[in-house]
Amino acid sequence: MESMGKKKPRPRRSFTPEFKAEIVELCRRGDRGLGQIAKDFDLTETAARDWVKQAEIDPGERSLLTRAAVTPFEQFTS
C-alpha cells in the first residue's frame, strides 16, 4: 500500500549546452512536435519548452519583458 500510484521523483539531471541546442534545433525543424521530441529523449515538455524560449531570448529574437510590462517600461526610457 505504500506505493499506490505515487512515483518517486527522479533525481535532477543536468544537460550540456550541446544537448540542449540539439533539442532546440529538432523543435525548430518541425518534423515532430515538442511533446514527441521530449518523449523520445525522456525529457519533460516544460524543460524542452524552456530551452526553446531561452534560445530565442539569447540572440534577441524574443523580449524578456511581457507585452504588459513593455508599455510602462517604454514610458521611462523614451
Secondary structure, DSSP 8 states (H G I E B T S, - for coil): -TTSS-----------HHHHHHHHHHHHH-SS-HHHHHHHTT--HHHHHHHHHHHHHTTTSS-SS-HHHHHHHHHHH-
